[in-house]
Amino acid sequence: MKQKSLPELSKTEFSLLNVLWKKSPLSVREIHDRLDNGWAYTTTKTTLDRMVAKGILGRESAHGVYIYSPCIGRAAGLVQWVRFIADNVFDLEPLEVVNLFAKRKTYSDEELRELRELLSRDDDSSR
């Protein structure tokens, strides 16, 4: 996965990425079938295409069907959500929220390391 600058992800984009982080590449139909949100198929397709245009997803054609894969890792996708949770939900430092993830074993050690690194780098660049 290519690492670009950290994206600002909407809740919708995050939910689609979450499907693809679990398994990819997938077709629009496969992604749509894994969502539990009541969307029309065309809404899923349009949203995926917009994410490709933003550089969040990659798209290739296989046997006449587009298949999608994430261009960012799960840790990079989580950065803004960790900050939001830290600031608005728990009133904690972002790295403390990462420690909560670590205790629950929700993410791999590699993902937690990357998340800590991204949060630290982001803090350093904002000073």
C-alpha positions in Angstrom: 0.0 0.0 0.0 1.3 3.4 -0.9 1.5 5.9 2.0 0.3 9.3 1.1 -0.4 12.2 3.5 -2.9 11.2 6.1 -6.4 11.5 4.7 -9.5 13.0 6.2 -11.9 10.2 6.0 -15.7 10.5 6.4 -17.6 7.8 8.3 -18.8 6.4 5.0 -15.3 6.2 3.6 -14.0 4.6 6.8 -16.7 1.9 6.7 -15.8 1.0 3.1 -12.1 0.9 3.9 -12.9 -1.3 6.9 -14.4 -3.9 4.6 -11.3 -3.7 2.3 -8.8 -3.8 5.2 -10.3 -7.2 6.2 -10.1 -8.6 2.7 -9.0 -7.1 -0.6 -9.1 -6.8 -3.5 -12.8 -7.0 -3.8 -15.4 -6.1 -6.5 -18.1 -3.5 -6.0 -20.6 -6.4 -5.5 -18.4 -8.1 -2.9 -18.0 -4.9 -1.0 -21.6 -4.0 -1.2 -22.7 -7.4 0.1 -20.4 -7.0 3.1 -21.9 -3.7 4.1 -24.9 -3.5 6.5 -26.1 0.0 5.8 -29.1 -0.3 3.4 -27.4 1.5 0.6 -28.3 1.0 -3.1 -25.6 -0.7 -5.1 -25.1 2.4 -7.2 -24.4 4.5 -4.0 -21.6 2.0 -3.1 -20.2 2.2 -6.6 -20.2 6.0 -6.7 -18.6 6.3 -3.3 -15.9 3.8 -4.3 -15.1 5.7 -7.5 -14.9 9.0 -5.5 -12.4 7.3 -3.1 -10.3 6.2 -6.1 -10.3 9.8 -7.4 -9.1 11.0 -3.9 -6.3 8.4 -3.9 -7.8 6.5 -1.0 -8.5 3.4 -3.0 -6.9 1.7 -6.0 -8.9 0.2 -8.8 -8.0 -2.4 -11.4 -10.0 -4.2 -14.0 -10.1 -8.0 -13.9 -12.2 -9.9 -16.4 -14.3 -6.8 -17.1 -15.0 -6.2 -13.4 -13.4 -3.4 -11.3 -11.7 -4.6 -8.2 -10.8 -2.2 -5.4 -8.0 -2.2 -2.8 -7.0 0.3 -0.1 -4.1 2.7 -0.8 -3.7 3.4 2.9 -3.2 1.1 5.8 -5.6 0.7 8.7 -3.4 2.7 11.1 -3.2 5.7 8.7 -7.0 5.6 8.3 -7.5 5.5 12.1 -5.4 8.6 13.0 -8.1 11.2 12.6 -10.6 8.9 14.5 -8.2 8.4 17.3 -7.7 12.1 17.6 -11.5 12.7 17.6 -12.1 10.0 20.3 -9.2 11.4 22.4 -10.4 15.0 22.2 -14.2 14.6 22.2 -15.1 11.4 23.9 -12.5 10.5 26.5 -10.6 13.7 27.0 -7.3 11.8 26.7 -4.1 12.2 24.8 -4.3 10.3 21.4 -1.5 7.9 22.4 -3.6 6.9 25.5 -6.4 5.9 23.2 -3.9 3.7 21.2 -3.0 2.1 24.5 -6.7 1.2 25.0 -6.6 -0.5 21.6 -3.5 -2.4 22.6 -5.1 -3.7 25.8 -8.1 -5.0 23.8 -5.8 -6.6 21.2 -8.0 -5.0 18.6 -5.1 -4.3 16.3 -1.8 -6.0 15.5 1.5 -4.9 17.1 2.6 -3.6 13.7 -0.6 -1.5 13.3 -0.2 -0.1 16.8 3.4 0.8 16.2 2.5 2.5 12.9 -0.4 4.3 14.6 1.8 5.6 17.4 4.4 6.7 14.8 1.8 8.5 12.7 0.3 10.3 15.7 3.8 11.3 17.0 4.8 12.6 13.5 1.6 14.5 13.1 2.1 16.1 16.6 5.7 17.1 15.6 4.6 18.7 12.4 1.9 20.8 14.1 4.4 22.5 16.4 
